């Protein structure tokens, strides 16, 4: 019995009690939930339904809980119900009802854990969005791992998600990039405000190889060639490195397109129509202070140039015009000041900033070698890049390490720890269970042990304490996925896989033999345990998929 099925049983019992007592059934909720009690001695699941309903119907909580307990005790699959405190219901399932979960999970396969919790939500999820002036640095890599995991979680809970990468390919930083390429091509030092690193020389050489005529152009014309070709090369490199990291975007959006299509003027006109623009000192301002910003923001300077914030406004409007009801943007720690102005901008367009715009801030990442932070990249010169991280610990460990922690806390990634083939390496600890469950299934097949038909599965045999503990851990998965999606916290999945599933499986494996010994006859208990082993493999694989990490069959 799954938690959702048990919740339905609890609600059915409440309907019966209300009918028997002549209580108003309109007070009953459409759904309810059951939770695992913190102390396993209190039962398999707990319900607070009696506490929730008592005031509505004017019945003391314990009295209502007693009636619910009596009705629940007669339900199929419920072993016992105890009343605790002011009216908590502590529920124990019989072994057959608990064990059926193994069959449910195996039969559901990749669908186990998915739901329609966020069905109907259309979400635009923007992450990474590094300027095309250099390789993706380690801060951007964190968002690549977390953002991709979040997109998988949102889709797993029914949301319609569009992932997006925004290239800031217009403005002064691109001019500095082009001047840096030109300087490298001429053998000169990078401009004082330019970009350094070996990658600049590499791209400059590639541009010259593609466009040899650039050598004969004057500086202005040559710089334009380096701008166009250099941005394209950097763009391709960023896309390629993210693809190798397992991250693909539905849309790659260029800032330059906003300018070329006149969308900044469109946004300006929309904001003017809303009555939030004013002119001062020759510039056009957005009155964001009306919606809590610390100061008003310039959209167009007195010399006619657009500000970056004007492009932000146009881009937000573009997303909303494409039908996205919720715009989620992931930004680095140095962008915390953007929250107020972006929320105010959303309100200026007539939107509800709490509903239509969500901004997530990620904190810094340090890559440690021998206990000290690495500061210099072999290629980028000043920052640690995606390639540096992957070269150090691999794709799976990188993605898991970056998604394992709450994104609003700084993290240190210790190279020695994350490359160690021991249980203290979190990704190894979880992937080892994936490999071990696959190995058990292979070894079982070799000795003729197969799960058999579902109709012949005997879940009541899974009555060992460690089997029950593992079953309860596996039952949590759908709720973990839903909560992680709703709270935008993929790290909840990683911690669940480690602390709940992997830990419980290791204890089950150590105490409950799946395979027969020697010439021992294969029994229904062996088959039942194989179902549980395979269910564990399913949950581990599904959870790792949500993090973008592989579930190996061998290690």
N, C-alpha and C positions, 0 to 999 in steps of 0.2 A: 504494500500500500504506500503510495506516494504521499507527501505532506498535503498536496492539493486534494487528493482523494479523501484523506482523513479530515481535512477541513470541511469538505462537503458532507461527510458523515456527521460531524459536529453540528453543522448548520441544520441538517435533517432532524437531528435529535432536538434541536431548539424549536423547530417548527412543530414537532410532535408535542413537546411540553407546552408550548403556547396554546395549541389546540385543546389539549386536555384541561388546561386551567382557564380557558376562555380569555386569554390575553390578546392584545392587539398585535396581530402578526405584521402590521405595517411598520412596527418598530424594529423588525428583524432586518439586518443588512442583506444585501444581495449576495455578498461573499464574506468569508472570514478567513483567518489564517491560524495556523498552529506553528509553534516555535519549539526549538530544542531547548530544554531547560539547561541552565548553566551547570547544574549538578546532575550528572547522569543517574544518581540514586533517586532522583525525583521522578523518573520515568523517561519514556521515549520522546514524548511531546507534551507541550503545555498549551492551554487555551485560556484567554482572559474574557471570553464571550459573556460569562455571567456578570462580570464586573461592568462590562460595557453596556449591558442591557438593563441592569437592575433599576437605575434611576428612571429610565424611560417608561418602565411598566410598574414602578412602585412596589417592587418585591425585593426583600433583603438579598444582598449578593450571595451569602452562603445558602440561603433557602433555594434560590434559583440554581445555584451550582449543584446542590444536592439533587434536585429534580433532573438536571441535565446529566449528572453522573449516573443516575439510575437508568435513564433512557440510553445513554451511551454504552453502558455495561452490557446491554442486550444486543448491541450492534455486532455484526460479523467482523471478525478480525481484531476486535478490541478485547484484550485480556483483562484489564482492570482500569478503574478510574478512581483517583484519590482527590480529595478536596484539601487544599492547602491555603493557609492565611485567610484573607477576607473572602476568598471565592475563586482562587485559581484552580483549574482542572489539570491534574497531572495524569497523563494517559499512557498506558502501556499496551503495545500491540502483541498479539500472539506471534509465534515464530513464523507461521505460514504467511500471515499478512505482511510481516516485515520482510520476509525473504522474497516475496513476489516482486519486490522492487528490482532484483537482479534481472529477472526476465523482462520487465518493462524497459529497463535501460538498454539491454542488449538488442531488443527488438526495435527500439527507437533509433539506435545507432547515432549518427551524426545529428539527429534532430533532438536528442535528449539535452535539455537545458534551454532550448529555444522557447519563446513565448510570443504572444501578441501584446505584451504589456504596453509598448509604445506605438502600437499600430495607429496609423492616421497622422503621425507626426512627420513633417517633411523638414529635414534638418540639413543645412549646409555646414560642413565641418572643414574649416581651413586650418592647416597646420604646416609647420616647417617654414615655408615662404621666405627662404633665405634670398638675399639679393644676389643676382648673377654676377658677382664680382669676386667670387672665390669659392672653394670647396665647402661643403656642408660641415660646419664645426660641431663640436660635441654637444653644445646646447641644442642645436637644431636636430641632432641625432636623437636626443631625448624625446623631442616632440614627434619625430618620425615613428619611434617605437610606441609611444603612448597614444599618439593620434591614430595610428593604424589599428592598434588594439581597441581603441574606443569606437572606431567606425565599425569594427567587427561586432562589438558588444551591442551597439545601437541597432545594427541590422538583425542580430540574433534575437532582439526583443521587439522586432516588428516595425521599427522606424524606417522611413524612406530617406536614405542618406546619400548626399552627394559630397564626395571629398574633393578638396580644392587646394591647389598650390598657386600662390600669388607671386608673380615675378615683378619686382620693382625695377623694370627695365627702362624707366624714364627718370630724368632728374640729375642732380649734381653728382651723385655717387657713380653713375654710369660714365659721366664725363671724366671723373678722376680715374676710373678703370681704363678708359680709352687712352688717357694721357700716360698712364703707367705702361700700357702695352707699347705705345709709340716710343717711350723712353727706352724700354728693354730692347726693342728692335734696333734702335740707334746706338745701343751699348752704353746708354747713359744711366745714372742712378734714378731710382723712382722719384717722382715729384714729392715734395715735403708732405702733401696731403694725399699721396697716392697709395698704391698697394704694392707690397713686396712679396717675396717668396718665389721659389723655383717655378711654381705653376704659371706665374706671369711670363717668365721667359719661354716656357713651353708653349703657351698659347700664342705669344707673339711670333714664335718660329712657325707655328702651324698656320697662322694667318698669312705670313709671307709665302709659305709653300703653296697655299691655295690661291693667293692673289699676289703674284710676284711683281705686278705693276705698282704695288703700293710703295716700293722703294724709290720710284721716280716722281712720286706726288709731293706737292708741298705739304707742310705740316697739317694745315687745316683739313685738306682732303684726305691725307693719310690717317689722321685721327678719326675721321668719320668711318673709314674702312675698318679700322681696328675696333671701333665701337660696335658696328653692325656684326662683323664676323666674330669678334671676341665674345660678345654677349651670346651669340648663337652657339659657339663652342662651349662656353661655360654652362649654358643652359643644357646642352646635350650631356655634358659630363655630370651635372647634378642629377639629371633624370636617370642616367645610367647607374650612378652609385646608389641612388635610392632604390632602383629596381633590383640591383644585386642584394640590397638589404631587405628585399621582400615587400617594398612599399610602392604601390602604384596609385596614381590619383585619377579620379574620373575626369577632372578638368585642370588644365594648366592655363592660368589666366594671366595675361600680360597687361601691366599697368598702361603701357603705351597705347593699347587698344581703347582704353577709356578716353584718352586724349584724341586719338584719331577719329573716334566715332562721335565726338561731341558730348560724351556723357557727363563731363564736368559741368558744362553749361546746363544740361538737363537737370542735374542735381541742384544747381544754383537756382534755377527757375522754380523748382519744386519747393525749395526752402523759402524762397521769396514769397511764393503763393501762400505758404503757411504763416507768413508774417514774422519770420525770425531773423531776417537779414537787415543790416543797416550799413550805411557808408560813413567812413570816418578817415580823415587824413588821406583821401584818395584811394583807400583800400576797402574791400568788401568783407564785412565781419558777420559771423554767426553768433547770435546771442545765446550761447550755451549756458550762461550763468542763470538763466531762467529755469534751468533744470538741474541745478546743483553743481555745475562745473565751477572751478575756482576762478576762471577768467573766460572772457569771450575769445573766440578763435578767428583768426584771419583765414579767409578762403582764397582771396585774390589780392595780391600785393598792389601797391600804388603804381608799380611799373608794369602791371598787367600779368605778371607771372602767377601761376597757380601754386598754392602751398601743398605739402604732402597731405595735410588734413582734408583739403578739397578732394583729392583722389580717394581718400578713405571714405568720404561721404558718397562719392559717386559709386564706389565699389559696393558699399553697403546697399545703396539703392538698387544697383544692378542685381544683387543677389535676391533682394525682396521681389523685384519685378520678375525674376525667373521662378517665382512661386514658393520660395523657401520661407516657411513660417518662422523658423528659428535659425538664427545665424550664430554659429559657435566659432569663436576665434581663439586659437592657442598662441600665446605670446610669451616671450622670454622675460626673465626677472627684471630687466632694465626697462620694460614697457609698462610697469605698474601704473604710471601716471596716465596711461592711455584710457584706463577704465572710465574715469569720470567724464572725459570729453566724448568718448564713444557712446556712452549711455545717454548723455545729453543730446548728442547728435541724433540718436535713434528717436528720442522724444520729439525733437524738432521736426522730424519727418511725420510725426503723428502716430508713431508706434508706441507700444508698451515696452520699455527697455527691459523689464523683468521677464517678459514673455518672449520678445522677438530677438533679443541680443544677449549672448552669454560669452563672457571673456574669461578664459582660464590662463593663469599665470604659472609658468614653470620656473623652478629654481635652478641654481648652478650645478654643474657636474664636474667632478675632478677625476681624472684617471691617474691612479697611483702605481708607481713602480718602486719596489723596495721601500714602501712606506712614504714616499715623497711624491707630490703632485708633478705630473709631466706638464711642461709649459710650452715646449716647442715641437712643431711638426716637422718631419723630414722635408715635406713638400710645401706646406703653406707658410712655414716660417714662424708665425706668431700664435697660431691656435692649434689645438688638437682636432683632427678631422674625423669624419665617419670612417675613412679608410684606415686611419691610425687605430681606432678602436677595434674594428673588425680584424685587422692584422694581429692585434694583441690577444683577443679572446674569442674571436669567431662571431658569426652572425647570431646563432641561437643564444649564446651567453650574453651578447650585447643587448639583444632585444629583451631578454628576460630580466637582465640586471636593470635596465632603464625603466621597464614597466612595473617592476616589483615594488617600487616605493611611491608613496603619495607624491604627485608632481609638485606640490607646493613646499616640499622640503628638499634642501640640498643633499646630494649624495656623493659618496666616494666609491669609485669602482677600483678595487684592488686586483691588479692583473694576476697576481699569484693565486689569490682565492678563486677567481672565476675561471682559471684554467686547471684547477686541481680536480682529479678524478676521485673525490672523496665526498662523504655525506655532508660535510660542512660547506660545500659548494651548492647553493640552492638549485641551480638549474640541473646540475648533475643528479642531485637527490630526487628531483621529480622525474627527469628523463629516465633514470634508472628503474623507476617503477613501471614506466611505459615499456621499457625493454624487458623487464622481468616478467610482466604479465604476458607479453608476447612469447617469451621463452617458455613459460609454463604451458601455454596453449600448444606450442610446437611439440614440446616433450610429451604432452598428454596424447596428442594425435599419434605419436610414434609408438606408444604402448596400447593404442586402441581405445583410449579414453576420449569420448566426444560428449558434448553437452546433451545431445539427444533432442528429441522432439519437445517443444515447450509444454505440450500436454502431459508429458511424463516427468516434468521437472517437479521435484518435491521440496518446495521452499521451507516446509516445516522442519526439515533436517538442519537448517542453518540456525541452530539455537545456541551456539557457543557465544560466550561474551564478546570475543574479538570479532566474530562474524557480525553480531548485532552492532558493534561499534562502527565497523566498516560500512554496513548498510546505512546507518544513520548519517555517516559522512557523505555517502554518495547521494542521499536524498536531499542534501542541502544545495546541490549544484544549481538547480533552476533559480532558487531564491538568490544565490550569490550572483549569478549572471544578471538578473533583473536589477538588483541593488547596485551593482557595479556600473551598469548602464545609466541608471537614473541619477546616480551621484557623480558620474563621469570619473570613476575611480577604478581603472583596470587593475591596480595593484591588489584589489580585493580578491581577484581570481588567482593571482600568483600565490598569495598568502594562504588561500584556501587549499590550493593544490598541495602546497608544502605541509602546512600544519594540520590539515584535516585528512585529506585523501592519502597522501604518501605516508604520513606517519601511521595512520590506521592500517593501511595495507601491509606495511612492514611488520606490525604486530600480529596481524592476521596470518601472514606468511610464516612467521616464527612459531605460531601456536596451532595452526590448523593445516595439516598436510593435505594438499590437493591431489598429488599423484600417489598411486599405490606403490608400496615398497616391494621390491623383488617380485615374487610370484603371487603377491596378494591379489585377491579377487577384486575386480572393479565393482564398486557399490554405488547406490544412488547418492550416498553422501559425497563421494568423489565427484559425481556429475554435478551435484548442487553447488559444490565449492568451485567447480570449473565455471559455472554460470557466474558466480560472484567474482571470480578472477577476471572473466571477460568483461563484466560490467565495469570493473575498475579500469580496465584498459580503455573502455569507451569514454569514461568521464575524464581520465587523464588526457586522452587524445583530443577530446572536444575542448577542454580547458586550455591546453597548449595552443590549439589552433586559434583561439580567441586572442592569444598573445602573439600570434605570428611565429610560434616556435614549433619545431618538429617534434614528433613523438616517435623516436627510433624503435625499431624492432630488435635491434642488437646494439650492444655497446661494448 
